[in-house]
């Protein structure tokens, strides 16, 4: 038998539609603009510091262990430094896709697209893809293999 607290948490989890969180993308972009000229290890350290100092902390009623990745309950943060191109292509399908649909308001969508356009072509997946041989890219396009950089 579930306690009242656990039943309430279960109901909240089931009744909340997963969504996109723009906050991390915005904070990562701010850090990048400030620390882009630092060596990678220092940049990552500054990014973490900026995230921890500026991220919204959410503590929901009934939680014994608190902490969250997103700024909203059941939200997915965006990591633009790993790749923005795929999100730009697919953002209009997030709410209707068959696997893991995520809600996003029109205002959040506009804000996220603005952020992602600044990362277009310079995320990890785009840089890594630029090092692949042409025959590897051809094999991926033909469906022979999946490189899975995005």
Beta strands, then each sheet from edge to edge (+ up, - down):
strand 1: 19-21
strand 2: 75-77
sheet 1: 1+ 2+
end
